[in-house]
């Protein structure tokens, strides 16, 4: 069987393309490099139990453990690679990377420990032997399985996860330092003494995971100075004043890519109107059970002052007082309690109940309701929120939806047809604004040349700029951290790229080898089996989704929308693939440059040298290619 490197589906051994996603199963697209999180868990005590149990009973018990483990791991987005003896290995990030894979793995590890503890209750009572789990979790770059390979991932990150599991005490979960860095703001964890790991030059500091806090991000965003956005801030303020003055509801959707400053803009706006408003917010979650109405449930809980352990009776009383004497208050409470999950499903329409709540919030002062990360919303939530806003009419309520542009892929007509709706798309900071942010946000300690490099690389994205500054500062303190993208930025971009359809990804892969800027005809030469119309269609889709841009409107030259995006694409290509594509680019440029008097020799030599270097890294010396590159620069 052949494993698709793109989606993980199994295909017949002689298949040339994946039956599930259409990605080629051989040639330059085979395999990939990814940053993933690997979890190893081993059952402690099963050997002693096996001595006391009939073999069939022991097998059934272990199977119950495996079934529980698989359910937990899959629920959190992990892919179970294998069960070996009493151990399980799972990978978070294959087939698709998520920006929160490390946090998903940490949550899964804690839940799995709880599941084994529940299973252990019966085992202890029946046979007097306890079962416990020891777990290791680690994050790092791996090579994903190529054609015909059984293993999903290989690399040092896998080995370290296994070593952490072996070093863990029964009932203990050990996180590698890279994993802990990505989840540190969402967990309670204790640093342990450095651990000597076979094959590692330096000891590794593991972290004992005690708990994961629900709803917290793994890494809180850095809070740099608020720079620019005067026009956007004023637009929000003016819209609010209209809502306040005329008593009409309004929907504002703030759109922009990750890190562009959407949530920060909204926070600054709320701070400016504090005292004149009743504000509540909720955030959509990227995955989980029972999350359809999660952000609305957060808003209901905030508005009524409900704690996580509030009983149905307490919740009903508080909501009743909040709603006051509005008509049909009891039915509204029933609908809201069902939405929060405190009461059984109700026959009350959730959009009607939500509209009545929003109106009640605005009885005495205007209300602002913020729903963040709406790109992760389920269709039902989008329908309910749209209908609730449409039904508000004359109520002083400003609903602010915050989302990445992917929302418009899910719901192209979002906001259309509503009486009062505005979309606000955030563009990158101007050069002057970016320089101001750099100066105020710690960039003053960076050498001028490196500061210019940061500005050019960040391209006006505040998150990218602040993370690049933080990485450079860390590299100055510890040179071993040099190289690569900042982890948070790399995972954001990798997660976005993993959503790109396989045929469009072929275009990005080849474009990344050519560089940040490339020519359509050159790209076509690297995809000789793709018809011109088909290639135009793929590039149009990439332009539409803001992954590429035209250097000049209607011109033949294209560029990646962001330099870091190009770097992220290139980082996922296996070195063998990079080498093959660099050689193809060199041959193409050499062919079209005949008679140019060596004007392109340096470019051709660069691509040949890259091909030689990557093959050498793999132990595949190519003297002829090296000699060809050397002759061009002699």
TASULDA-V726011 format. One record per residue. N is the residue number from 1. SS is DSSP state (A for helix, B for strand, O for the rest). D_CENTER is the distance of its C-alpha to the mean C-alpha in Angstrom with 1 decimal. Layout:
N:SS:D_CENTER + N:SS:D_CENTER
//
This chain:
1:O:29.8 + 2:B:27.2 + 3:B:23.5 + 4:O:21.3 + 5:O:18.9 + 6:O:16.6 + 7:O:16.4 + 8:O:18.4 + 9:O:21.3 + 10:B:24.8 + 11:B:27.4 + 12:O:31.1 + 13:O:32.0 + 14:O:33.6 + 15:O:30.9 + 16:O:29.9 + 17:B:26.9 + 18:O:24.5 + 19:O:26.0 + 20:O:22.6 + 21:O:20.7 + 22:O:23.4 + 23:O:22.0 + 24:B:24.9 + 25:O:25.5 + 26:O:27.5 + 27:A:28.0 + 28:A:25.5 + 29:A:22.4 + 30:O:23.1 + 31:O:20.5 + 32:B:17.5 + 33:B:16.2 + 34:B:12.8 + 35:B:11.4 + 36:B:11.3 + 37:B:12.6 + 38:B:16.1 + 39:B:18.2 + 40:B:21.9 + 41:B:24.2 + 42:B:28.0 + 43:B:30.6 + 44:B:33.3 + 45:O:36.8 + 46:A:36.7 + 47:A:39.4 + 48:A:41.8 + 49:A:41.1 + 50:A:41.8 + 51:A:45.3 + 52:A:46.1 + 53:O:44.7 + 54:O:46.0 + 55:A:43.7 + 56:A:42.7 + 57:A:41.9 + 58:A:39.8 + 59:A:37.9 + 60:A:37.3 + 61:A:36.0 + 62:A:33.5 + 63:A:32.5 + 64:A:31.8 + 65:A:29.5 + 66:A:27.7 + 67:A:27.3 + 68:A:25.9 + 69:A:23.5 + 70:A:22.2 + 71:A:21.8 + 72:A:19.9 + 73:A:17.5 + 74:A:16.9 + 75:A:16.4 + 76:O:13.4 + 77:O:11.9 + 78:O:13.8 + 79:B:16.2 + 80:B:19.6 + 81:B:21.1 + 82:B:24.5 + 83:B:27.0 + 84:B:29.6 + 85:O:32.5 + 86:O:31.1 + 87:B:27.8 + 88:B:24.4 + 89:B:21.6 + 90:B:18.1 + 91:B:15.0 + 92:B:11.4 + 93:O:9.5 + 94:O:12.6 + 95:O:13.2 + 96:O:9.6 + 97:O:6.7 + 98:O:3.7 + 99:O:2.2 + 100:O:5.3 + 101:A:7.3 + 102:A:10.0 + 103:A:10.6 + 104:A:10.8 + 105:A:13.3 + 106:A:15.2 + 107:A:15.6 + 108:A:16.8 + 109:A:19.1 + 110:A:20.7 + 111:A:21.2 + 112:A:22.6 + 113:A:25.0 + 114:A:26.1 + 115:A:26.7 + 116:A:28.8 + 117:A:30.7 + 118:A:31.6 + 119:A:32.7 + 120:A:34.7 + 121:A:36.8 + 122:A:38.7 + 123:A:38.9 + 124:A:40.4 + 125:A:42.9 + 126:A:44.0 + 127:A:44.3 + 128:O:44.1 + 129:O:41.2 + 130:O:37.9 + 131:O:34.5 + 132:B:31.7 + 133:B:28.3 + 134:B:27.3 + 135:B:23.6 + 136:B:21.9 + 137:B:18.1 + 138:B:17.0 + 139:B:14.1 + 140:B:15.0 + 141:B:15.5 + 142:B:17.2 + 143:B:18.9 + 144:B:18.2 + 145:O:21.3 + 146:O:23.3 + 147:O:26.2 + 148:O:28.2 + 149:O:26.5 + 150:O:26.2 + 151:O:23.6 + 152:O:19.9 + 153:B:19.2 + 154:B:21.5 + 155:O:21.5 + 156:A:22.2 + 157:A:19.1 + 158:A:20.5 + 159:A:23.9 + 160:A:22.9 + 161:A:21.2 + 162:A:24.5 + 163:A:26.6 + 164:A:24.8 + 165:A:25.5 + 166:A:29.1 + 167:A:29.5 + 168:O:28.4 + 169:O:31.2 + 170:O:31.6 + 171:O:29.2 + 172:O:27.1 + 173:B:23.4 + 174:B:22.8 + 175:B:19.6 + 176:O:19.5 + 177:A:19.3 + 178:A:16.0 + 179:A:14.4 + 180:A:16.5 + 181:A:15.4 + 182:A:11.7 + 183:A:13.0 + 184:O:16.3 + 185:O:16.3 + 186:O:15.6 + 187:B:18.2 + 188:B:21.9 + 189:B:22.6 + 190:B:25.6 + 191:B:26.0 + 192:O:28.5 + 193:O:31.0 + 194:O:29.7 + 195:B:29.9 + 196:O:31.7 + 197:O:29.8 + 198:O:31.7 + 199:O:30.7 + 200:O:28.9 + 201:O:31.0 + 202:O:29.9 + 203:O:29.5 + 204:B:26.1 + 205:O:25.5 + 206:O:24.1 + 207:B:23.0 + 208:B:24.4 + 209:B:22.0 + 210:B:24.0 + 211:B:21.7 + 212:B:18.3 + 213:O:18.6 + 214:O:17.3 + 215:O:15.3 + 216:O:14.6 + 217:O:11.4 + 218:O:11.2 + 219:O:12.0 + 220:O:14.0 + 221:O:13.8 + 222:O:17.0 + 223:O:19.6 + 224:O:21.4 + 225:O:24.5 + 226:O:24.2 + 227:O:25.5 + 228:O:26.4 + 229:O:25.4 + 230:A:29.0 + 231:A:29.4 + 232:A:26.2 + 233:A:27.2 + 234:A:30.7 + 235:A:29.7 + 236:A:27.9 + 237:A:31.0 + 238:A:33.5 + 239:A:31.8 + 240:A:32.0 + 241:A:35.6 + 242:A:36.4 + 243:A:34.9 + 244:A:37.0 + 245:A:40.1 + 246:A:40.3 + 247:O:38.7 + 248:O:36.4 + 249:O:32.8 + 250:B:30.2 + 251:B:26.6 + 252:B:24.6 + 253:B:21.2 + 254:B:19.4 + 255:B:17.1 + 256:O:15.2 + 257:O:12.1 + 258:O:9.6 + 259:O:12.0 + 260:O:15.1 + 261:O:16.5 + 262:A:16.5 + 263:A:16.5 + 264:A:18.8 + 265:A:21.2 + 266:A:21.4 + 267:A:22.1 + 268:A:24.8 + 269:A:26.3 + 270:A:26.6 + 271:A:28.1 + 272:A:30.6 + 273:O:31.8 + 274:O:31.9 + 275:O:35.2 + 276:O:35.6 + 277:B:32.9 + 278:B:31.5 + 279:B:27.7 + 280:B:25.2 + 281:B:21.4 + 282:B:18.8 + 283:B:15.1 + 284:O:13.5 + 285:O:11.4 + 286:O:8.7 + 287:O:11.2 + 288:O:14.5 + 289:O:18.2 + 290:O:20.2 + 291:O:17.5 + 292:O:19.0 + 293:O:20.8 + 294:A:18.8 + 295:A:18.6 + 296:A:22.3 + 297:A:23.3 + 298:A:22.0 + 299:A:24.1 + 300:A:27.1 + 301:A:26.9 + 302:A:26.9 + 303:A:29.7 + 304:A:31.9 + 305:O:31.1 + 306:O:30.1 + 307:O:28.9 + 308:O:26.7 + 309:O:30.0 + 310:O:32.0 + 311:O:34.4 + 312:A:35.1 + 313:A:38.3 + 314:A:37.0 + 315:A:34.2 + 316:A:36.9 + 317:A:39.2 + 318:A:36.6 + 319:A:35.4 + 320:A:39.0 + 321:A:39.9 + 322:A:37.0 + 323:A:38.0 + 324:O:41.7 + 325:O:44.2 + 326:O:42.1 + 327:O:43.4 + 328:O:42.1 + 329:A:40.3 + 330:A:40.5 + 331:A:38.7 + 332:A:36.0 + 333:A:35.5 + 334:A:35.4 + 335:A:32.6 + 336:A:30.5 + 337:A:31.1 + 338:A:29.9 + 339:A:26.7 + 340:A:26.1 + 341:O:26.9 + 342:O:30.0 + 343:O:32.4 + 344:O:32.7 + 345:O:31.7 + 346:O:33.9 + 347:O:35.8 + 348:O:35.0 + 349:O:32.8 + 350:A:29.6 + 351:A:29.6 + 352:A:33.1 + 353:A:32.5 + 354:A:29.6 + 355:A:31.8 + 356:A:34.6 + 357:A:32.4 + 358:A:31.3 + 359:A:34.9 + 360:A:36.1 + 361:A:33.7 + 362:O:35.3 + 363:O:38.9 + 364:O:39.9 + 365:O:37.3 + 366:B:34.6 + 367:B:31.2 + 368:B:27.8 + 369:B:25.0 + 370:B:21.4 + 371:B:18.6 + 372:B:15.1 + 373:O:11.8 + 374:A:14.2 + 375:A:12.0 + 376:A:11.0 + 377:O:14.7 + 378:O:16.9 + 379:A:19.8 + 380:A:22.3 + 381:A:20.8 + 382:A:20.9 + 383:A:24.5 + 384:A:25.6 + 385:A:24.3 + 386:A:25.9 + 387:A:29.2 + 388:A:29.4 + 389:A:29.1 + 390:A:31.6 + 391:A:34.0 + 392:A:34.0 + 393:O:36.6 + 394:O:38.6 + 395:O:36.5 + 396:O:35.2 + 397:B:31.5 + 398:B:28.8 + 399:B:25.5 + 400:B:22.5 + 401:B:19.4 + 402:B:16.4 + 403:B:13.8 + 404:O:12.0 + 405:O:14.3 + 406:A:12.8 + 407:A:14.9 + 408:A:17.9 + 409:A:17.0 + 410:A:17.1 + 411:O:20.1 + 412:O:21.9 + 413:O:24.7 + 414:O:22.9 + 415:O:25.4 + 416:O:28.2 + 417:O:31.4 + 418:O:31.0 + 419:O:33.9 + 420:O:32.1 + 421:B:28.6 + 422:B:27.1 + 423:B:23.9 + 424:B:23.0 + 425:B:20.7 + 426:O:19.9 + 427:O:20.8 + 428:O:20.3 + 429:O:22.8 + 430:O:26.1 + 431:A:27.4 + 432:A:29.6 + 433:A:26.9 + 434:A:24.6 + 435:A:27.6 + 436:A:28.4 + 437:A:25.0 + 438:A:25.3 + 439:A:28.8 + 440:A:28.0 + 441:O:24.7 + 442:O:26.2 + 443:A:26.6 + 444:A:30.3 + 445:A:30.3 + 446:O:29.0 + 447:O:31.6 + 448:A:32.1 + 449:A:31.2 + 450:A:27.8 + 451:A:27.3 + 452:A:28.0 + 453:A:25.5 + 454:A:22.7 + 455:A:23.8 + 456:A:23.9 + 457:A:20.5 + 458:A:18.6 + 459:O:20.4 + 460:O:20.5 + 461:O:16.9 + 462:A:17.5 + 463:A:14.3 + 464:A:14.7 + 465:A:18.4 + 466:A:18.2 + 467:A:15.8 + 468:A:18.1 + 469:A:21.1 + 470:A:19.9 + 471:A:19.3 + 472:A:22.8 + 473:A:24.3 + 474:A:23.0 + 475:A:24.3 + 476:A:27.6 + 477:A:27.9 + 478:O:26.8 + 479:A:27.1 + 480:A:25.6 + 481:A:22.1 + 482:O:22.8 + 483:O:21.0 + 484:O:17.5 + 485:O:14.7 + 486:O:13.7 + 487:A:11.2 + 488:A:8.8 + 489:A:9.4 + 490:A:9.3 + 491:A:5.9 + 492:A:4.8 + 493:A:7.6 + 494:A:7.4 + 495:A:4.7 + 496:A:7.1 + 497:A:9.9 + 498:O:9.6 + 499:O:10.4 + 500:O:13.5 + 501:O:16.6 + 502:A:18.4 + 503:A:21.4 + 504:A:19.7 + 505:A:17.7 + 506:A:21.2 + 507:A:22.0 + 508:A:19.1 + 509:A:19.9 + 510:A:23.5 + 511:A:22.9 + 512:A:20.9 + 513:A:24.0 + 514:A:26.3 + 515:O:24.6 + 516:O:23.0 + 517:B:25.9 + 518:B:27.6 + 519:B:30.3 + 520:A:30.0 + 521:A:33.1 + 522:A:31.8 + 523:A:28.6 + 524:A:30.9 + 525:A:32.9 + 526:O:30.0 + 527:O:29.5 + 528:O:33.2 + 529:O:32.7 + 530:O:30.7 + 531:O:33.1 + 532:A:33.1 + 533:A:32.3 + 534:A:29.4 + 535:A:28.0 + 536:A:28.6 + 537:A:26.7 + 538:A:23.6 + 539:A:23.8 + 540:A:24.4 + 541:A:21.2 + 542:A:19.2 + 543:A:21.2 + 544:A:20.6 + 545:O:16.9 + 546:O:17.2 + 547:O:16.2 + 548:B:19.9 + 549:B:22.8 + 550:B:26.6 + 551:O:28.3 + 552:O:31.3 + 553:O:31.4 + 554:O:32.6 + 555:O:33.0 + 556:O:32.2 + 557:B:29.9 + 558:B:26.2 + 559:B:23.5 + 560:B:19.7 + 561:O:18.6 + 562:O:17.3 + 563:A:18.6 + 564:A:15.4 + 565:A:14.0 + 566:A:17.1 + 567:A:16.6 + 568:A:13.2 + 569:A:14.9 + 570:A:17.9 + 571:A:16.2 + 572:A:15.2 + 573:O:18.8 + 574:O:21.1 + 575:A:24.0 + 576:A:26.5 + 577:A:24.8 + 578:A:24.7 + 579:A:28.3 + 580:A:29.4 + 581:A:27.8 + 582:A:29.1 + 583:A:32.5 + 584:A:32.3 + 585:A:31.5 + 586:A:34.5 + 587:A:36.8 + 588:A:35.9 + 589:A:36.5 + 590:A:39.7 + 591:A:40.9 + 592:A:40.6 + 593:O:41.9 + 594:O:45.2 + 595:O:48.0 + 596:O:45.9 + 597:O:47.7 + 598:O:44.8 + 599:O:42.7 + 600:O:39.6 + 601:A:40.5 + 602:A:38.1 + 603:A:35.1 + 604:A:36.2 + 605:A:36.8 + 606:A:33.3 + 607:A:31.7 + 608:A:34.3 + 609:A:33.7 + 610:A:30.0 + 611:A:30.9 + 612:A:33.4 + 613:A:31.1 + 614:A:28.3 + 615:A:31.0 + 616:A:32.7 + 617:A:29.6 + 618:O:29.8 + 619:O:33.6 + 620:O:34.5 + 621:O:37.0 + 622:O:38.1 + 623:A:41.3 + 624:A:42.3 + 625:A:39.0 + 626:A:39.3 + 627:A:42.9 + 628:A:42.0 + 629:A:39.4 + 630:A:42.0 + 631:A:44.7 + 632:A:42.8 + 633:A:42.4 + 634:O:45.8
//
